[in-house]
Amino acid sequence: MKQMTLLYLIIVLAFTGGCGLSSGSETGKRNQESIPDTEAFKDEFTRGFMKSNKETEEGFYTFESRTEAYSMLFPVHAVISEIEYEVNGDSFEAFSIGEDKEEENYSYYIKVIFEDKKTTNNITAKLNVLSDMAGYTGEYRKEAGKEFDVYYASKEEMNYGKNVVSHLAYIKDKKTNKAISFNFNGGCTDEEKPCGLDSKNRNESFEKIVKSLIFK
């Protein structure tokens, strides 16, 4: 439960500090009028991962990994924490995504880890690591796809009077050693108000990102 206590601190500290438009030399590099009024593009670090300033589909841009090994949909008002970003050549990348959905009364945080190593084929071990990170003790459901297999799990609990939802996913490419894990944690901001985290959309949105993955 300690990690959930830290969740909200991480969201506030890691994702609210860099959302303003950059100035100075950046102004000379880019026409500020062409930058969409979205958190993903207002944050200089985050927009460096976006394929285009045009939405791929409503509410989502396309994220392109610095490993050049994969791409996926990315929420237009989410940002990537620069201080938590790690990359090692084309075989490893880890980062965190956060968004505060004020109108829907919740915030969420997603830890993403990409690996291109032989160890990704040990599905049981990788699911155990993901479960340990999330404090999850249940089973996973497998969805076999044409290009990759997805292992899903989720849980919902109350933490310090707030509703907390976790979604987990491990995606393994069938033709290569490439794999990605997602650890989603979200909490309602004000329990006395309607919370969008309880709606069906929160899970559909998560699965949309997962299933949009393209391994290259």
ZAMARGU-4260 file (C-alpha; in steps of 0.2 Angstrom, whole numbers, plus 5000, padded with zeros to 4 digits):
<rodrens>
0) 5000/5000/5000 | 5015/5011/5002 | 5017/5013/4984 | 4999/5019/4982 | 5002/5032/4995
5) 5017/5038/4984 | 5007/5037/4968 | 4999/5054/4971 | 5015/5063/4976 | 5023/5056/4960
10) 5009/5062/4949 | 5010/5079/4957 | 5029/5081/4957 | 5034/5072/4941 | 5020/5078/4930
15) 5016/5096/4934 | 5033/5104/4934 | 5036/5104/4915 | 5019/5107/4907 | 5022/5125/4902
20) 5028/5130/4885 | 5047/5132/4884 | 5054/5148/4879 | 5071/5155/4873 | 5080/5145/4860
25) 5065/5134/4858 | 5055/5148/4852 | 5067/5150/4837 | 5067/5132/4833 | 5048/5130/4832
30) 5033/5141/4828 | 5024/5141/4844 | 5007/5144/4835 | 5009/5127/4827 | 5010/5118/4844
35) 4993/5111/4849 | 4985/5117/4866 | 4987/5099/4874 | 4998/5094/4888 | 5008/5082/4878
40) 5014/5096/4866 | 5015/5110/4879 | 5028/5099/4888 | 5044/5100/4878 | 5051/5083/4884
45) 5035/5074/4879 | 5032/5081/4862 | 5049/5075/4857 | 5041/5058/4856 | 5026/5062/4846
50) 5026/5057/4828 | 5015/5072/4823 | 5006/5086/4831 | 4990/5079/4822 | 4979/5067/4832
55) 4980/5049/4825 | 4963/5047/4832 | 4952/5058/4843 | 4961/5060/4860 | 4977/5052/4855
60) 4994/5056/4846 | 5006/5042/4840 | 5021/5040/4852 | 5037/5034/4844 | 5050/5025/4855
65) 5068/5032/4855 | 5073/5014/4853 | 5064/5014/4836 | 5058/4997/4841 | 5039/5001/4843
70) 5025/5014/4843 | 5009/5016/4851 | 4994/5028/4854 | 4997/5042/4867 | 4984/5052/4876
75) 4984/5070/4871 | 4984/5077/4889 | 4996/5065/4896 | 5015/5069/4899 | 5031/5059/4901
80) 5042/5061/4917 | 5059/5066/4911 | 5067/5062/4927 | 5060/5044/4927 | 5065/5041/4908
85) 5078/5027/4905 | 5085/5020/4888 | 5099/5008/4884 | 5102/5007/4866 | 5088/4998/4857
90) 5085/4984/4869 | 5078/4993/4884 | 5067/5009/4888 | 5057/5013/4904 | 5046/5029/4907
95) 5031/5035/4916 | 5016/5043/4909 | 5004/5054/4920 | 4988/5063/4917 | 4976/5073/4928
100) 4958/5072/4921 | 4950/5086/4931 | 4933/5085/4922 | 4932/5066/4926 | 4939/5068/4944
105) 4953/5056/4943 | 4972/5055/4940 | 4982/5041/4933 | 5000/5035/4932 | 5007/5022/4920
110) 5024/5014/4921 | 5030/5007/4904 | 5045/4995/4902 | 5051/4989/4885 | 5063/4975/4883
115) 5071/4966/4868 | 5080/4952/4877 | 5079/4933/4878 | 5072/4934/4895 | 5056/4941/4889
120) 5051/4923/4883 | 5049/4918/4902 | 5032/4924/4903 | 5029/4917/4921 | 5044/4926/4928
125) 5039/4943/4919 | 5021/4942/4925 | 5028/4939/4943 | 5039/4954/4942 | 5024/4965/4936
130) 5013/4958/4950 | 5026/4962/4963 | 5027/4980/4956 | 5009/4982/4958 | 5005/4972/4974
135) 4994/4960/4964 | 4991/4942/4969 | 4979/4936/4956 | 4979/4928/4939 | 4981/4935/4922
140) 4969/4932/4907 | 4978/4929/4890 | 4972/4936/4874 | 4981/4928/4859 | 4983/4940/4844
145) 4990/4938/4827 | 5006/4949/4830 | 5007/4947/4849 | 5000/4940/4865 | 4993/4951/4879
150) 4991/4946/4897 | 4979/4957/4907 | 4975/4959/4925 | 4966/4972/4936 | 4961/4976/4954
155) 4951/4989/4963 | 4953/4994/4981 | 4950/5008/4993 | 4966/5017/4999 | 4965/5031/5012
160) 4947/5034/5008 | 4950/5035/4989 | 4945/5022/4976 | 4961/5015/4967 | 4961/5005/4951
165) 4976/4996/4944 | 4977/4988/4926 | 4992/4977/4921 | 4997/4971/4904 | 5012/4961/4897
170) 5013/4961/4879 | 5025/4949/4870 | 5029/4949/4852 | 5027/4932/4843 | 5041/4934/4831
175) 5055/4943/4841 | 5061/4945/4859 | 5052/4962/4861 | 5040/4964/4875 | 5032/4978/4885
180) 5024/4979/4902 | 5011/4992/4908 | 5007/4996/4926 | 4992/5008/4927 | 4987/5016/4943
185) 4973/5028/4945 | 4964/5036/4959 | 4948/5047/4961 | 4953/5065/4966 | 4937/5068/4976
190) 4927/5053/4982 | 4912/5065/4986 | 4910/5068/4967 | 4906/5057/4952 | 4922/5049/4947
195) 4926/5044/4929 | 4938/5030/4935 | 4923/5020/4939 | 4916/5021/4921 | 4919/5008/4908
200) 4929/5020/4898 | 4944/5019/4909 | 4947/5001/4905 | 4943/5003/4886 | 4956/5018/4885
205) 4969/5007/4893 | 4966/4993/4882 | 4966/5004/4867 | 4984/5010/4870 | 4989/4992/4873
210) 4982/4985/4857 | 4988/5000/4847 | 5006/4994/4849 | 5016/4991/4834 | 5033/4982/4836
215) 5045/4986/4822
</rodrens>
